[in-house]
Amino acid sequence: MIEKFGNNQQHLIIKGNALEVLREEIPNESVDLIFSDPPYNIGKNFNGLKDKWPSPEAYLEWCYEWLDLCVQKLKPNGSFYVMTSTQFMPFFDIFLGKKLTIVSRIVWAYDSSGVQARKYYGSMYEPILYCVKSEQNYTFNAEEIMVEAPTGAKRKLIDYRKPIPQPYNTKKVPGNVWNFPRVRYRMDEYEEHPSQKPILLLDRIIRASSNPGDTVLDPFSGTFTTGFVAKSLNRKSIGIEINEEYVKIGLRRLEIQADYNGVPLVKPEKDYVRKNCNGIKNNPILVDATDNTTTGERV
């Protein structure tokens, strides 16, 4: 069953199966930017829904279906950012490379303060594929995402290769390795979700690849960070989510509704002292033992 919340002209949340919603509710060539962060098929628990398919082949078959639908929904000048686990990204790359132009292969790198591997190399990144429908006509707002250039800003070196020597630029377009911290329990933006993506990550993507008034689609919205950032940047948003508890997060974060079925939508207060597996309260310094599971590595 598909349920809609919000305004078709501004910020729309659609509760339902992503495949069904993409087929039935989203017109072809109607979306400027898609960001997709699907389940990774690594066994995470999404509020009772297990992120695990019977086989890698079954997972990829499902992914190819929604990937193809997303391509159809993009406008001719649209952009598509997609994430998955490290082991499945090569299959996404080959599949999308036949349908779109792959502009960049991005690495989102982060520090991991939790339990790390001892007999293999622990995972410290997640891959992002950046694709466009038209190689000659797509949005990329370089000036919106400039970062400090260490050579020019800190070392103040002179470029003697130019006809008139001059200092290196102090700003540059980011490279394809992005260092943003993961969302941790103590952060203000934290929501109850096993794979929440940070605001900083979505802010860069949406600033770079869309303009004010454009429509941004997230077919697996989770904590609705995509919609939240799109709203803050004066973009329109469509968020699809099958899990009712996560839909409630979206309704609250996007300020679409103040209550759900008569119950106020209020962000739960954090308890900084958690209990260990024996029921004993631990020190407030939290240890995240799932750091390696984001990319499907062994734990």
C-alpha positions in Angstrom: 0.0 0.0 0.0 1.3 3.4 -1.0 0.7 6.4 1.3 1.7 10.0 0.5 2.5 12.8 2.9 3.4 16.4 2.2 3.1 18.6 -0.9 3.6 17.4 -4.5 5.0 20.8 -5.4 7.6 21.0 -2.5 8.4 18.1 -0.2 6.8 14.7 -0.7 7.2 11.6 1.4 5.9 8.4 0.0 5.6 5.3 2.2 5.8 2.1 0.2 8.0 -0.3 -1.7 10.6 1.6 -3.7 10.1 -0.5 -6.9 6.4 0.0 -6.8 6.6 3.7 -6.0 9.1 4.3 -8.8 7.0 2.5 -11.3 3.6 4.0 -10.4 4.2 7.4 -8.8 7.3 9.0 -10.3 7.0 10.2 -14.0 9.8 9.4 -16.3 12.4 12.2 -16.9 11.0 14.3 -14.0 13.8 14.4 -11.5 17.0 16.5 -11.6 19.1 14.6 -9.0 18.8 11.2 -7.4 20.8 10.1 -4.4 20.4 6.4 -3.6 21.7 4.7 -0.5 20.0 1.3 -0.6 20.4 -1.7 1.8 23.8 -3.2 1.2 22.9 -6.9 1.7 25.2 -7.3 4.7 22.7 -8.3 7.4 21.9 -5.0 9.1 18.6 -4.8 11.0 16.4 -1.9 9.7 13.8 -1.8 12.5 12.8 -5.4 12.0 13.6 -5.7 8.3 16.7 -7.8 7.7 19.1 -6.5 5.1 19.9 -9.9 3.6 18.9 -11.6 0.3 19.1 -15.3 -0.4 22.1 -14.9 -2.6 24.4 -12.2 -4.1 22.6 -12.9 -7.4 19.2 -12.3 -6.0 20.4 -9.0 -4.5 21.9 -7.8 -7.7 18.7 -8.8 -9.6 16.7 -6.5 -7.3 19.3 -3.7 -7.6 19.3 -3.8 -11.4 15.6 -3.3 -11.3 15.5 -0.2 -9.2 18.7 1.2 -10.9 17.0 0.9 -14.3 13.9 2.7 -12.9 16.0 5.5 -11.5 17.7 6.0 -14.8 14.3 6.4 -16.4 13.2 9.0 -13.9 16.2 11.3 -14.5 15.7 14.3 -16.7 18.0 14.4 -19.8 20.4 16.6 -17.9 20.0 14.8 -14.6 22.6 13.4 -12.2 22.6 10.1 -10.2 24.7 9.4 -7.1 24.5 5.8 -5.9 26.1 3.9 -2.9 26.4 0.3 -2.1 28.9 -2.0 -0.4 32.5 -2.3 -1.7 31.9 -5.9 -2.9 28.8 -4.9 -5.0 29.9 -1.6 -6.4 31.9 -3.1 -9.3 28.6 -4.7 -10.5 26.8 -1.3 -10.2 29.6 0.3 -12.1 29.4 -2.0 -15.1 25.6 -2.0 -15.2 25.3 1.8 -15.0 28.2 2.4 -17.3 26.1 0.9 -20.1 23.3 3.4 -19.5 24.9 6.6 -18.2 28.2 8.5 -18.2 30.2 7.8 -15.1 31.8 11.1 -14.1 33.5 10.1 -10.9 34.1 7.2 -8.6 34.1 8.7 -5.1 35.5 7.3 -1.9 33.8 8.5 1.3 36.5 7.9 3.9 36.1 8.1 7.7 37.9 7.4 10.9 36.6 4.4 12.8 37.0 4.6 16.6 35.3 1.3 17.3 36.5 -2.3 17.2 38.8 -2.9 14.2 40.0 -6.1 12.5 43.0 -8.1 13.6 43.4 -10.6 10.8 42.5 -8.5 7.8 42.4 -4.8 6.7 39.3 -3.2 8.3 37.1 -1.1 6.1 37.4 2.6 6.4 35.4 3.9 3.4 32.2 3.5 1.3 32.1 4.0 -2.4 29.8 6.4 -4.3 29.3 6.3 -8.0 28.5 9.7 -9.7 26.7 9.4 -13.0 25.0 11.8 -15.5 22.6 11.2 -18.3 24.2 13.6 -20.7 28.0 14.0 -20.8 27.7 17.5 -22.4 24.8 18.9 -20.4 24.6 18.4 -16.7 24.7 20.5 -13.5 27.9 20.9 -11.6 28.2 24.0 -9.4 31.9 24.0 -8.8 31.8 27.4 -7.0 29.3 26.0 -4.4 31.6 23.3 -3.1 35.1 24.8 -3.1 37.5 23.6 -0.4 40.8 24.9 0.9 43.8 24.1 -1.4 46.6 23.2 1.0 49.4 24.3 -1.5 47.9 27.7 -2.0 46.2 28.4 1.3 48.8 27.0 3.7 52.2 26.7 2.0 51.8 29.9 -0.1 53.9 28.4 -2.9 54.4 30.3 -6.2 53.5 28.8 -9.5 56.5 29.6 -11.7 55.1 27.8 -14.7 52.8 30.8 -15.6 54.1 33.6 -17.8 53.9 35.9 -14.7 54.6 33.8 -11.6 51.8 34.0 -9.1 50.6 32.2 -5.9 48.6 29.0 -6.2 44.9 29.2 -5.8 43.6 29.0 -2.2 40.4 27.2 -3.2 39.8 24.1 -5.4 37.1 21.7 -6.3 37.2 18.7 -4.0 38.9 15.5 -5.2 37.2 12.1 -5.2 38.2 11.2 -1.7 35.8 12.8 0.8 36.6 12.9 4.5 33.4 13.4 6.4 32.9 11.8 9.9 30.2 9.2 10.3 27.1 10.1 12.2 27.7 9.2 15.9 25.3 8.8 18.8 26.3 12.1 20.4 25.9 14.2 17.3 22.9 16.5 17.1 21.9 15.0 13.8 21.8 11.4 15.0 18.6 9.4 14.5 17.8 5.8 15.3 19.0 4.2 12.1 21.9 1.7 11.5 23.4 3.5 8.4 22.6 7.2 8.6 24.5 9.4 6.2 25.9 12.7 7.4 24.4 16.1 6.5 27.9 17.2 5.2 27.9 14.4 2.6 24.5 15.3 1.2 25.1 19.0 1.3 28.1 18.7 -1.1 26.2 16.4 -3.4 23.0 18.5 -3.6 24.9 21.9 -3.9 27.1 20.5 -6.7 24.5 18.7 -8.8 21.3 20.6 -8.5 20.0 24.2 -8.5 17.4 26.0 -6.3 13.9 24.8 -7.3 15.2 21.4 -8.7 13.7 18.1 -7.6 15.8 15.7 -5.6 14.8 12.1 -5.2 15.9 9.5 -2.6 14.3 6.1 -3.2 15.6 4.7 0.1 15.2 7.7 2.4 16.0 6.2 5.8 16.5 9.2 8.1 15.5 11.6 5.3 18.8 13.5 5.4 18.5 14.0 1.6 15.1 15.7 2.0 16.3 17.6 5.0 19.3 19.1 3.2 17.3 19.6 0.0 14.8 21.7 1.9 17.6 23.8 3.6 19.0 24.5 0.1 15.7 25.5 -1.4 15.3 22.4 -3.5 12.2 20.2 -3.8 12.4 16.7 -2.6 10.7 13.3 -2.9 11.6 10.6 -0.3 10.5 7.0 -0.6 10.6 4.8 2.5 9.0 1.4 3.3 9.5 1.5 7.1 6.9 3.4 9.1 9.3 4.3 11.9 11.6 6.0 9.4 8.7 7.7 7.7 8.0 9.3 11.1 11.5 10.6 11.2 11.1 12.2 7.8 7.8 13.8 8.7 9.4 15.4 11.7 12.7 16.4 10.1 11.0 18.0 7.1 8.3 19.5 9.3 5.5 18.0 7.2 3.5 16.9 10.2 3.6 17.5 14.0 2.0 14.2 14.8 1.3 10.7 13.3 -2.0 9.0 14.0 -2.5 11.4 16.9 0.9 10.8 18.5 3.3 13.8 18.6 6.4 13.4 16.5 9.2 14.3 18.9 12.9 13.4 18.7 13.7 11.0 21.5 16.1 12.3 24.1 19.5 10.6 24.2 20.6 8.4 27.1 24.4 8.8 27.2 24.8 5.9 29.5 24.2 2.6 27.8 24.1 -0.9 29.3 26.4 -3.6 28.1 25.2 -7.1 27.3 25.2 -8.1 31.0 22.9 -5.2 31.9 25.7 -3.2 33.6 25.9 0.5 32.8 29.0 1.4 30.8 31.1 4.5 30.7 29.4 7.1 28.5 32.2 6.8 26.0 30.5 4.6 23.4 32.2 1.8 21.4 30.7 1.0 18.0 31.5 -2.6 17.2 29.7 -2.4 13.8 32.1 -0.1 12.1 33.2 -2.7 9.6 29.7 -3.8 8.6 28.9 -0.7 6.5 30.8 -2.2 3.6 30.1 -5.9 4.3 33.6 -6.7 5.6 33.9 -9.4 8.2 33.5 -8.4 11.9 
